[in-house]
């Protein structure tokens, strides 16, 4: 039975670990918050007191972490991180959203140690993680891809190999930039419509029947229409982080960032107003407050 380690058992990591258990993997878990793994241990997972404790034991190490800085520190940490304790031939599956340059660097360092690194960012949110229906965008060595496919199929439904190391993160950042931009545009359009005498509900119904139809409306629209942002599909703080990473990628590629600049300003403002832990759709309330 293959051993899989999961570092980071929050909203996404917990669902991932549960589905691995359902598929009869031996699962080792770690989270900085010990309470986050209690339910998983009751289901059969093995709780570790540190990432190092699982590093040399696992065949696959899954990361579900909050930022590139945390990922770098967990794996490298002045050559004392978990990467330096993993056995040759094992796999790292970074399911976090990460910086593309750092991803390529980690892939290179891991390869030098005989460890196979793949960027495997996710789409589908906590619900997709819980249900095992995630979309997974995979970057890394294509010849080694079959070796990780069974694990990915245990936690996701739509799995796409998209290219060399960093390609998965590139796709994820572009995807989230589009989603953030659409949320911002929907928010502005709804406020404009209401100020002009058309309800949000009426406008939303027409948008979903016309060329303006978007899945972002299906996912985030309920919050906007109800003006309640505590049902978190994807937090505003996480979206702001991803927009920042996207803009770094675009600037490194010499791409103009007019649209993403404005979207970044809006999400950054929302975070500064204390809305970071609310849903991304809370940018609607940021715009509405600017009208008052």
C-alpha positions as CSV (number, residue, x, y, z in Angstrom):
1,X,0.0,0.0,0.0
2,X,1.5,3.3,-1.1
3,X,2.0,5.9,1.7
4,X,0.8,9.5,1.0
5,X,1.7,12.4,3.2
6,X,-0.5,15.6,3.3
7,X,1.0,18.8,4.7
8,X,-1.7,21.3,5.2
9,X,-5.1,20.0,6.2
10,X,-7.3,23.1,5.9
11,X,-10.4,23.3,3.7
12,X,-8.7,21.8,0.7
13,X,-6.1,19.5,2.3
14,X,-8.7,17.8,4.6
15,X,-10.9,16.9,1.6
16,X,-7.9,15.6,-0.3
17,X,-6.8,13.4,2.7
18,X,-10.3,12.0,3.2
19,X,-10.5,10.9,-0.5
20,X,-7.1,9.3,-0.3
21,X,-8.3,7.3,2.7
22,X,-11.4,6.3,0.8
23,X,-9.1,4.9,-1.9
24,X,-7.2,2.9,0.7
25,X,-3.9,4.8,0.7
26,X,-2.0,4.9,4.0
27,X,-2.2,8.6,4.8
28,X,0.1,10.6,7.0
29,X,-1.1,14.1,7.9
30,X,0.4,17.3,9.4
31,X,-1.0,20.7,10.0
32,X,0.3,23.6,12.0
33,X,-3.0,23.5,13.8
34,X,-3.3,20.1,15.5
35,X,-7.1,20.4,15.7
36,X,-7.2,20.3,11.8
37,X,-6.2,16.7,11.8
38,X,-8.4,15.3,14.5
39,X,-11.2,14.2,12.2
40,X,-8.7,12.7,9.8
41,X,-7.1,10.6,12.5
42,X,-10.5,9.3,13.5
43,X,-10.9,8.1,9.9
44,X,-7.6,6.3,9.9
45,X,-5.0,8.8,9.0
46,X,-1.7,8.9,11.0
47,X,-1.0,12.3,12.6
48,X,2.6,13.5,12.5
49,X,4.1,16.0,14.9
50,X,6.2,17.7,12.1
51,X,6.6,17.5,8.4
52,X,10.0,15.9,8.9
53,X,8.4,12.9,10.6
54,X,6.7,11.9,7.4
55,X,9.3,12.9,4.9
56,X,11.3,9.7,4.7
57,X,8.3,7.5,5.0
58,X,6.0,8.5,2.1
59,X,6.0,7.6,-1.5
60,X,4.0,10.8,-2.4
61,X,4.1,14.1,-0.5
62,X,1.1,16.4,-1.1
63,X,1.4,20.1,-0.2
64,X,-1.7,22.2,0.4
65,X,-0.1,25.4,1.8
66,X,-1.0,29.0,2.0
67,X,1.8,30.8,0.2
68,X,5.1,30.5,-1.8
69,X,7.0,31.5,1.3
70,X,5.5,28.7,3.4
71,X,6.2,26.2,0.6
72,X,9.8,27.3,0.2
73,X,10.4,27.1,4.0
74,X,8.7,23.7,4.3
75,X,10.7,22.1,1.5
76,X,14.1,23.8,1.7
77,X,14.6,25.6,5.1
78,X,18.4,26.2,4.6
79,X,18.8,22.6,3.3
80,X,17.1,21.2,6.4
81,X,13.5,21.0,4.9
82,X,11.5,17.9,4.1
83,X,12.9,17.7,0.5
84,X,16.3,16.8,1.9
85,X,14.8,13.9,3.9
86,X,12.8,12.3,1.2
87,X,13.8,9.0,-0.4
88,X,14.9,8.8,-4.1
89,X,12.1,8.0,-6.5
90,X,9.4,9.6,-4.3
91,X,7.0,12.3,-5.6
92,X,6.1,15.8,-4.4
93,X,2.7,17.0,-5.6
94,X,2.3,20.7,-4.9
95,X,-1.4,21.3,-4.9
96,X,-1.0,24.8,-3.5
97,X,-1.1,27.8,-5.7
98,X,2.6,28.8,-6.1
99,X,4.9,31.2,-7.8
100,X,6.0,29.9,-11.2
101,X,9.7,30.8,-10.8
102,X,9.8,29.1,-7.4
103,X,8.0,26.0,-8.8
104,X,10.7,25.6,-11.5
105,X,13.4,26.1,-8.9
106,X,11.9,23.4,-6.6
107,X,11.6,21.1,-9.6
108,X,15.3,21.5,-10.4
109,X,16.5,21.0,-6.8
110,X,14.3,18.0,-6.3
111,X,15.5,16.4,-9.6
112,X,19.1,16.8,-8.3
113,X,18.1,14.7,-5.3
114,X,16.2,12.0,-7.2
115,X,12.8,13.3,-6.1
116,X,10.1,13.9,-8.7
117,X,8.3,17.3,-8.3
118,X,5.0,18.1,-10.0
119,X,2.9,21.3,-9.7
120,X,-0.7,20.2,-9.4
121,X,-2.8,23.2,-8.5
122,X,-6.5,22.8,-8.1
123,X,-9.9,24.2,-9.1
124,X,-13.2,23.3,-7.5
125,X,-12.9,24.7,-4.0
126,X,-13.6,22.9,-0.7
127,X,-16.7,21.3,-2.1
128,X,-14.7,19.7,-5.0
129,X,-12.0,18.6,-2.5
130,X,-14.6,17.0,-0.3
131,X,-16.4,15.3,-3.2
132,X,-13.2,14.2,-5.1
133,X,-14.3,16.2,-8.1
134,X,-11.4,18.7,-8.4
135,X,-9.9,19.9,-11.6
136,X,-6.2,19.4,-11.5
137,X,-3.7,21.2,-13.7
138,X,-0.4,19.3,-13.8
139,X,3.1,20.5,-14.7
140,X,6.3,18.4,-14.7
141,X,8.1,15.7,-16.5
142,X,5.7,14.0,-18.9
143,X,7.5,10.7,-18.8
144,X,7.0,10.5,-15.0
145,X,3.3,11.7,-15.1
146,X,1.8,8.1,-15.2
147,X,3.4,7.5,-11.8
148,X,1.2,10.1,-10.1
149,X,-2.0,9.6,-12.1
150,X,-3.6,7.1,-9.7
151,X,-3.2,9.5,-6.7
152,X,-4.6,12.4,-8.7
153,X,-7.6,10.3,-9.8
154,X,-8.3,9.6,-6.2
155,X,-8.9,13.3,-5.4
156,X,-9.9,14.8,-8.8
157,X,-12.3,14.2,-11.7
158,X,-10.8,16.4,-14.4
159,X,-7.0,15.9,-14.6
160,X,-5.0,17.7,-17.3
161,X,-1.3,17.4,-18.0
162,X,-0.5,20.9,-19.3
163,X,3.3,20.9,-19.8
164,X,6.7,21.2,-18.2
165,X,7.3,22.2,-14.6
166,X,5.5,25.5,-13.8
167,X,2.9,25.0,-16.5
168,X,0.3,23.9,-14.0
169,X,0.8,27.0,-11.9
170,X,0.7,29.2,-15.1
171,X,-2.7,27.8,-16.0
172,X,-4.0,28.1,-12.4
173,X,-2.9,31.8,-12.1
174,X,-4.4,32.7,-15.5
175,X,-7.6,30.9,-14.5
176,X,-7.9,32.7,-11.2
177,X,-7.1,36.1,-12.8
178,X,-10.0,35.6,-15.2
179,X,-12.3,34.5,-12.3
180,X,-11.3,37.6,-10.2
181,X,-11.8,39.9,-13.2
182,X,-15.3,38.5,-13.9
183,X,-16.3,38.8,-10.2
184,X,-15.2,42.4,-10.2
185,X,-17.1,43.1,-13.5
186,X,-20.2,41.4,-12.3
187,X,-20.1,43.4,-9.1
188,X,-19.8,46.7,-10.9
189,X,-22.5,45.8,-13.5
190,X,-25.0,44.8,-10.8
191,X,-24.5,48.0,-9.0
192,X,-24.8,50.0,-12.2
193,X,-28.0,48.1,-13.1
194,X,-29.6,48.6,-9.7
195,X,-28.7,52.3,-9.7
196,X,-30.4,52.5,-13.1
197,X,-33.6,50.7,-11.9
198,X,-32.9,47.0,-12.8
199,X,-32.6,44.5,-10.0
200,X,-29.6,42.3,-9.6
201,X,-31.8,39.2,-10.0
202,X,-33.3,40.4,-13.3
203,X,-29.9,41.3,-14.7
204,X,-28.4,38.0,-13.5
205,X,-31.1,36.0,-15.2
206,X,-30.5,37.8,-18.5
207,X,-26.7,37.5,-18.3
208,X,-27.0,33.7,-17.9
209,X,-29.2,33.5,-21.0
210,X,-27.0,35.6,-23.2
211,X,-23.4,35.9,-24.2
212,X,-22.5,37.2,-20.7
213,X,-23.1,33.7,-19.3
214,X,-20.4,32.6,-16.9
215,X,-19.7,29.9,-14.5
216,X,-18.4,32.5,-12.1
217,X,-22.0,33.6,-11.7
218,X,-23.1,30.1,-10.8
219,X,-20.4,29.8,-8.2
220,X,-20.2,33.3,-6.7
221,X,-23.5,34.9,-7.8
222,X,-25.5,33.6,-4.9
223,X,-23.4,35.6,-2.5
224,X,-23.6,38.8,-4.5
225,X,-27.4,38.5,-5.0
226,X,-27.9,37.9,-1.3
227,X,-25.1,40.4,-0.3
228,X,-23.9,37.9,2.2
229,X,-20.2,36.8,1.9
230,X,-19.7,34.4,4.8
231,X,-20.3,31.3,2.6
232,X,-16.7,31.1,1.4
233,X,-16.1,29.5,-1.9
234,X,-12.6,31.1,-2.2
235,X,-11.5,33.7,0.2
236,X,-10.8,37.3,-0.9
237,X,-7.4,37.1,0.7
238,X,-6.4,34.0,-1.3
239,X,-7.7,35.6,-4.5
240,X,-5.7,38.8,-3.8
241,X,-2.6,36.6,-3.4
242,X,-3.2,34.8,-6.6
243,X,-3.8,38.0,-8.5
244,X,-0.5,39.2,-7.2
245,X,1.3,36.1,-8.4
246,X,-0.4,36.4,-11.8
247,X,0.8,39.9,-12.2
248,X,4.3,38.9,-11.4
249,X,4.1,36.2,-14.1
250,X,2.6,38.7,-16.6
251,X,5.3,41.3,-15.9
252,X,8.0,38.7,-16.2
253,X,6.5,37.8,-19.6
254,X,6.4,41.5,-20.6
255,X,2.6,41.5,-20.9
256,X,0.6,44.7,-20.2
257,X,-1.4,44.4,-17.0
258,X,-4.0,47.2,-17.3
259,X,-7.0,45.0,-16.4
260,X,-5.2,42.9,-13.7
261,X,-3.8,46.1,-12.1
262,X,-7.3,47.5,-11.5
263,X,-8.6,44.2,-10.3
264,X,-5.7,43.9,-7.9
265,X,-6.4,47.3,-6.5
266,X,-10.0,46.3,-5.8
267,X,-9.1,43.1,-4.0
268,X,-6.2,44.7,-2.2
269,X,-8.6,47.4,-0.9
270,X,-11.0,44.7,0.2
271,X,-8.3,42.9,2.2
272,X,-7.3,46.2,3.8
273,X,-10.9,46.8,4.8
274,X,-10.8,43.5,6.8
275,X,-12.7,41.4,4.3
276,X,-9.9,39.0,3.6
277,X,-11.6,36.0,5.2
278,X,-14.9,36.6,3.4
279,X,-15.7,35.2,0.0
280,X,-14.0,36.7,-3.0
281,X,-17.4,38.1,-4.1
282,X,-17.1,40.5,-1.1
283,X,-15.5,42.9,-3.6
284,X,-19.2,43.7,-4.4
285,X,-19.5,45.2,-1.0
286,X,-16.2,47.1,-1.4
287,X,-17.6,48.8,-4.6
288,X,-21.0,49.5,-2.9
289,X,-19.3,51.2,0.1
290,X,-17.5,53.4,-2.4
291,X,-20.8,54.7,-3.6
292,X,-22.0,55.7,-0.2
